[in-house]
Amino acid sequence: MEEFITSNLDRYQWLLDRFTMQPQPKVTPNSDSSLDNLVCARIRPLAEEEVAAGLPASIFIRSREPGTFDAHELRHAVRGKPVLRSSAYTVDRSYGPDISAETIYEDAVQHLVPWVWGGGIGTLFAYGQTGSGKTFTISGIEKLAAKDLLEGNLEGDRKMFISMTEFAGNSAFDLLNGRRAISVLEDAFGNTQLAGALEHEVKAVSEVLAHIEYATKFRLTEATKRNDTSSRSHAVCRIRIEIHDIPGAEDGFLYLVDLAGSEAARDRDTHEPQRMKEAKEINVSLSVLKDCIRGKVEADVLIGTQTKKKPYVPFRQSALTKVLKHVFDPAGTRVCKNVIMACVNPCLLDISASRNTLRYAEMLRVFVPQVKGVKYRSDMPTTWNNEQLREWITANSGSPSVDATVLAPHETGAQLLRLPAPEFETRCMKTPGVIHEQAFAFRQKLWQLHVDSRRSKQKTQVEEDDGPDTVLSHLNKFDRSSSRELDALTQSIPFKDRIRPGMAVSWTPTKEYDMGCSWEELNIALILCPAAAVGPTTQDTMGRRVDAGSASNKMADGKYKRYLCAMVSPAVLPGAFEVSMWRYVVVDVDDMDKEVILEYDSATRFYHLAV
């Protein structure tokens, strides 16, 4: 094949000069997910030995159609002289050999940094033929991402941790621990864990680069026909962002994945059996990865619709995708942004592998037909545009009202629902006077409305048709699902002047109650009665008898000083609480911080914070 190409270079150039481009059909990606799954392709420069051999380029970017590549292959003709076989491939972003790593990072990858800083999951995959520049591309992006995370203008108190792992077939190794073998296990909560892998805290860019350089020394490489130091495994750099200024926030994750080089049959014709086996495992894992990326994007686009059939995502078929389960699992609750970087070798001798790379990249673009005719519904957030969303935020975010221009500067209702919880709450707290409890409760309110809007009309109708003589119909007449005051006029009175049974308050535990009742910074208690009104056998949760006749429990200035309260503790569901009616604490009015509104959810039988 090489002899055929080198002997017909003049013919190739003559055909190339007479090539006429055919316009590609325009396909508009979904606006809600255009940055959630960004597919890019980068052409590396011709190598010095390729230039010295006089080998021309075979992959070109169309200047008038960004994202479109033309691939030209010289083929044998049935009769006569060789012919030119041309193909066009389209991705979201295209980068030529003269484009720097900084430009690529700013254009395609930088948006992942604030996303993971706010508690989201971002993933960059670099793949392509061996020797196409994957490791070079990933290395440059790793440095730039580390600089933005540690030296950028990002707000908030965070800690950053790094780990480097390698996946060869179904085996996993820790590159920061001398390539020690580790196990891919699933814990009791369904989360995939790398048992035995080390994680290092980093506080400076130099520390990140030192870890990456150390890990590179242990990367599995072998000499192949196309590359003397070909990567024979997948390397995953995981950066974990621990969020400290928002209690209970989930960590952000940035995965930078340098995939093993794919190979064509002609690249393996001189390999020994072990190299052939490695090549087979690499190509199988890349195929599984493609199915996982496509399936997850299709599943995310269908969120909020009435479609019952969900795409199948085979993330358990490969060790790499099993580790990234929370990225690909359709049942997961976290939204992930993916960037796929296809690295292309432009040399004419490698046109077959380059065409396969571009075809693979084009297949990763997922387009779901836009649903037309969706009408606005006040009870369905996925139908709201930005203006309607801002109106709802202003009217329903509590007091003080959250600044809608900060919380949703351009998002629609569907896009705001996809925002990571820490980022949502951080934006809310930028409004003066808005505290974390209000931001958390407001997000819960939005999601409760979203979940209720997806319930079937039939079920809602059955509940509404409950007869007038049933217990449920009588309860529905009195809305006591919340601890808030029934009389709106009394809400303006300071809560310490209107303490009543059933009021929920946050309080600061004293030394006699050395325990937490909920979050690290939020302890909730439900007021039952004045401590001076209890019976003679009442004991608190520490086993101490509550003395109703104690001077500290009696009235002062016509007001009770201490109250018997029920403890409120976290439930099994995130953001949910249980009221422990038989676990008592005695709370002094001076230790009460503020009133907390709790709402009861009959479906889960738990309580939630409300605005």
N, C-alpha and C positions, 0 to 999 in steps of 0.2 A: 504493500500500500504506500509506504513512504517513497519507494522508488517511482511509483506511478505519479505521485504528486510532484516530486522534485523534478521529474523529467517533463512536466507539463505546466510549469510555473508561468511561462509566457502565455500559454493558452488561457490559464486562469485569470491573468491580469487583463487579457483582451476581452474575455467574457464579463469580467467585473466592471470594466469601463462602459459596457453597453447594457448594464442591468437597469431595469426600470422598476421603481418601488410601487407596490400596490397598497393603497390606503387600508389601514386596519379599521374594522368596525369599532365605533366608540361605545364603551360600556361604562356607565357611571356607577361607582361604588356606593354602597349605602352610607349616607351621611352620618348616621349614628355610630358606625363602627369603622370608619375609614382609617382611623389611627389605631384601632384595636388590633388590626392584623395587617401590618405594612410589609409588602413584599418588594424587595429591592434587588438590584443586580449590579455588580461592579466588575468592570473589565480591567485586568491587570496589564501593565505594559509588557511588550515582548521582551523576553529574556535576551541577554547579550549573545548567548550561543545561537539563539534563533535568528537574531539579526545578522550575526556573522555568517550563518548558513544561507542567508537570503530568503528566509521563509516569510511570507506575507501574513497579514492579519486576515481573519475570516469573519470576525464579529464586529459590527458597526452599530452605532446609535443613531437613530433618526433625529436630526436637529429640529424638525418641525413637528414631530410627534414624540414628546417626552415619554420615556418609559418603554418605547418600542425598539427592539433590536432586530437587525437583519443578519441572518447566519447563512453563509455561502459555502457550499461543499462541491468539490470537483468529483464528478462521477463518470464511470465508464458508460459509454453509449452502446446500445445494441449494435449499431452500425455507425461508422464514421468516427469523428473526433470526440474527445471528452466534452461533457455538457456541465452546465452550472445548475445545481439544485439549491434554490434559495428558500428560506423559511423565515417567517416573522413571528416574534414572540413579544408579548406585552406584560410588563409588571408595573407596580405603582411608581417606583423611582429608579432611574438609571444613572449610572456614574461611569464616566470614561476613564482611561488610564492616566489622565492628567489631573484628576480630582484628588485632593488631599484627604487624609483621614479626618482632619478637623472639619472640613466642609461636609463630609458624609455624616459625621457625628452630629453636627448642629442641625442638619436637615432631616435625619431619619431616626436618630437614637436619643438625642438630648431630652425629648419630651418624656422619656421613661424615668428620668432622675427625679423630678418633682412628684411623679406618680408613685414611685416606691417610697419616697420620703414621707408621703402622706398616708402610707399604709397599704399601697397596692402591690401587685406582682407584675414585674416587667421581665421579659425574656428576649434575648437576642440570640438567634441561631445563625451561624456562619457555616455554609456547606459549599461543596463543589468538588471538582476533580482534584486528585492529589497534585500539588504543585501549582494550584490556582490562586494562592495568596490568602487562604482562610486565616491561618495563624497570624500572619502579618496584619490583617485587618482587625482581628479581635484584640491583638496586643495594643494597637493604637487606641482603640475605643476604650479598653480597660483603663488606660492611663487618664484619658479625658473624663471618663465617668467618675473615677476616684477623685479627681481634682474638683469636679463640680460638687460632689457629695461632701467633701471635707473642707473645701476652701471656697465654696460658692456662697450665694446670698440666701440660702434656704433658712426658713424660720423654724424654731422649735428646738426642744431639748432631745437629742438623739444620741444613741450609741451605735457604732458600726462594727460588724464582725465579718470575717472572711473565711471561707473554706474552699479548698480545691480538691476535686475528686475526679477520678478517671474510670471510664466504663469500657471494658474490652469484652465483647460478647455478653455473657450474663454475669461476669465478675466485676467487682468494684474495688477501687483502691484509693487510699488517702495520699494525695501527692504532697501534703504538708507534714506527713509523718513517715517519710522514707518509703513511700509506696506500699504501705502496710495494707493488707487485705481487710475489707470491711464488709458488713452484711447489710442488705437491703431488706428491712423488716417493716411490718405494718403493726401499729400499736392498737390498743383496745378501742381507740376513738376513730380508727380507720385512716390515720395519718401515716404516711411513709416516713420511716426514720432510717438514717445511716448509722447503724450501731458501730461505734469504734472510731468514727471520723472526728478529727480535731477541728475546733473553731477558734480563731484568734481575733481578739479585739484590736482594731487599728484606729489610730488617732492622727496619723499623718499620711500624706500621699506616698512618701518614701517607704513607709512600712508596707503599704499595699504592693508597691512595685517589688519590694524585696521578697515578699511571699510569692508573688507570681513568678519571679525569676527562679526562686528555689524550686517551685513546683515544676517548672519547665524541664529541669534537669532529670526528673524522674518520669517524664512523659514517654510512653512506649512508642518508639519510632523504628522503622526498618527501611532499608534501601529497596526501592522498587524501580521499575523500568523508567518511570516518569519523574521520580524524585528520590534523591539520595537519603533524605531524612523525612520520609513520609510518615505522618501520624497514623498509627494503626488502632487508635482508640478515640473515644469521645472525651473531651476534657470540659468540666463544668466548673466555672468560677461562680460561687454563690456569695453575694453580699447581702447580709441581713441587717435591717435597720430596726433597732429597738427604740420604741417611742415611749418616752418617760413623762412628757408633760400632759398626756391624756391617759388617765387611769383606765386599765382594761383594754387598751387599744391593741389590735393585732399587729404583728411585726410586718414591715415591708420587705420584699425580697426582689433582688435583681439577679437574674441568671444570665451569665455570658457563656454561651455554649459554643465551643470550637469542635465541630463535628469531624469525624474521621473522613479522609478523602475517599470519594467514590471512585470506582475503576471500571473501565470497559474490558471486554474480553481480550482485546489486543494488548492491554497493559499487563495481563496476567499470564500470557502464554509461556513465559519463562520462569514462572514462580514455582517454588516447591509446594508440596501439599499443605504445609502449615500456613503459608502466605495465601494460598487459595481459600482455605477455610476462613481466615481472617476477612478476606475480601467479601466472601459470601455473607458472613455475619454483619459486616458493615452495611452492605446494600440492603439486607433484610431490615435492619434497625432503621435505616433512612426511610424505607417504605412505610414502616409502622409510624414513624414520626410524621410523615406526610398525612396519613389517614387521621392521626390524632389532631393535628393542627386544623385540618379542614372540618372534622367533626365537631370540635369545640367551638369554632367560629360559627358554624351553622346552628349549634345549640344556643349560643349566646344571642344570636339574632332573633331566635324564636321566643326569647323570654318576653312574657307579657301577652303573647298570642294564645289563641285557643287550640293550637295544634297539639294533638295528643301524641303523635309519633315523633320521637326524638331521634336524632342521628346517633349511630353507634360509634363510640370512641374506644378503640382497642388499646388503652394505655397500659394494660397489664401484659402485653405481648413482648415488651422489651424492657430491659433493666433501666435504660435511660428514661423512657416515658413513665415507668413505674415510680421513679424518684420524683418526677415532675407531676405526680398525680393531681396535686391541688391546682396545677395549671390546666390540665386537660379534663378532669372529671366533670361531666355535665351536671352532676348532683352537687357540685361545690357551690358555695355561696359567694366566692370572691371572684371579681372580674380581673382578667389578666390581659395585658397588652403585649402583643408579640411583634417582633421585627425579624424578618427572615432576610438574610443577606446572602445572595447567591454570588459566589466568586467564580469568574469565568476566565479561562485561558483562551486568548484570541488567536493563537497560532493555528495555521491551516492544518497542520498535522493532527491537531487535537479537536478538530471540528465536530467529530461524532460525539465525544464526551461533553463538549461545550453545548451542543444542541440538546443533549439529555438534561444538562443542568438547567438551561433556560426553560425547557418543557416542564421540568419538575417545579420550577419557580412559578410558572404561569398557572399550573394546576393548584397551587396554594392560594390563589386569589379566589375568594368565595363571594358570589353575588347572589343575593336573595331578592326576588322581585319585590319592589316596594308595594305595600298595601295601599290601594287608592280608596278614597272616599271615607276615610276614618274621620268621624265627626267628634267634635269636642264634647267631652263629658266631664262635668265638675267633680265626679267621684272616681275618675280614672286618670291617674297621673301620667300614664303613657300616652295620652292623647293631648297633653298640654304643650303648647309652644312656649317660647321664652317669656313672652309678655303675660300669658295666662299663668305660668308658673310663678312669676314675680308677684302677681296679684294675690295668689294663694299664700305665698310665703309671708307677705305683709300682714294678711288678715288672720293667719293661723299659727304664727311662730311664738306667741306669748308676749309677755311684757318684761323688758322692752322688746319691740319688734326687731327681728333679725333683718339686717340690711340686705335686701334681695339682690342689689347690684353686686355685692361682694360674694354672696353665696352662689348665685347663678348669673355670672356676667354674660354668658352666651348659651348655657345649657338649656335643653328642653327637659320636660319631665322625665322622659326615659333616660336621658343622659345623667341627670342628677341622681337617679336611683342606682346607677352603676358606679357612682363616686365612692371610693373607699371611705369607711366610717371615720377614721381619724382625720382625713382631709375635709370631710363634710363638717365635722365638729370644729375643726380649726378655723374654717371660714366663718362659721357662725360666731365664734368667740372673738372675731375681729370687730364685731359690733360692740361699742362701749356698753357695759352693763350686763352683757350676756355671759353667764357662767356655764361651766361644763355641764351641770345637771340639766339646764334648760336646752343646751345644744343636743345632748343625748336624747332627751325626751322628745324634742321636735323631730329628730330623725326617726324615732320609733313611731311617731304619729304619721309621718309620711309613708313609712313602710306598712303600717297597719291599714292605711287607706288603700295602698297598692294591693295588698293581699286580699282585702275585702272586695276590691273591684274585680278580682279574678274568680270569685266564687260563682258557681253556676246560678243562673236565674231561677232554675227550678227549686233549688234548695232555699233560696231567699223567699220564694213565693210560699213554700210550705211553712216557713217560720212566720210570715206575715198573716197566713190564714189561720193561725192558732186561735181557737174559739174564744169568745169573751168571758166564758165561765171558767177557764183554766187558770191554774196558779200562775203560769207564765204570762198570761195576758194582764193579770193584776200587777205583777212585778214590773212589766214594761211601762206601766203608767207612772212609775216613780223611778227616776234614773238615779240609782244609788250604786252604780258601778264605779264611782269615783269618790275619792275622799275630799273633794273640793266642797266649798260652802254652797248650799242651795240658794242662799240669798246673796245675789251679786253685790248688793250695796255694802255688806259687811266685809267684803274682800279688801276694801281700802283701809280697814282698821289694822294696825300692827298685830301680827299673829299672837304675840304674847298677851295681848289684851282680850283675846277671844278664844283662849284655849278651851277645847271641848273634847269629850270622848269621841274617838274615831279620827281625830286629826293626826296626820303623819308629820313628823318633824325630823330634821337632821340634827345631830347633837355631837358634842365632843366628850368622849368617855373620860371619866376621872380614873384615878389610880385604883379605886375599888372595883372597877370593871375593866380589867386589862385584857380586852378582846376587841375584835372588829366585827361589825354586824353586816358589812356589805363590802363596798370598794375599799381601797386603801385610804381614800380621802373622803368617804361618805358613809356615815353610820346613821341608820334610820330606825326610828322607834314609833310605835302606834300608841297614842295616849288612850288609857283605859279609864282611869279615875284618879282623883287626888289621893296621895299616899295616906292622908289622914282619914280616909274613908274605908280602908281595907279591914278585913277581918283579922282576928287574933292569930290565925295559923298561916297567914300568907308569907311565903318565902320568895326571895329573888332567885335568879338563875345561879348565883354563887352559893346558895344554901343559907343565906342570912335571913332572919325573920324581919319583916317590915313592921316596925313599931308605929302604929297609928298615933300613939300618944306622944311620940318624940317631938321635942320643940322644933326641930328642923322641918317637920312635916306640917306644922300648924300654919294657920293663916297669918299673913303680915300685911297690914294696910288693906284688909278686906280681900286679899288674893292668896291663893295657895302657892306655897313655895316649891313643892316637889310633887311629882305625879308618878303613879304606877303605870308602866308602859309595857307593851308586848314587843319583843325583839323582831326585827325584820331582817331576814338573812337571804343571801343569794340563792337562786334556784338552779336547777340543772341547765336550763336554757340561758343563753347569753342575754344579759339585760333584764332578766326576770327575777322576781323576788317572792319569797314566801313569808307569811306572817305566822310567827310561832306564838300562838295564843297562850301557851302555858309556860313560856320562858319569860320571866318578868325581870325588868330593870327599873330602878327608881331614878328618875332624871330630874335634876334641879332646873328650874326655869332659866337660870343664868347660863346653864350649859347648852340650852337650845339655840341653834344657829338660825334656822329658817324653817318655814313650812315647806313640806314636800307633797306634791300631788301624786297619789297612786291611783291607777286605774286597774280594775279587775277584768281579766280576760277569761270568759267562760269556757273557751275552747281548750286552753291549756291549764286553767285553774291557777294561774299565777298572776302576780301584780306587776305593773310596769310604771315607770316614771311618766308623767304627763306634764304638758305645759299649761 
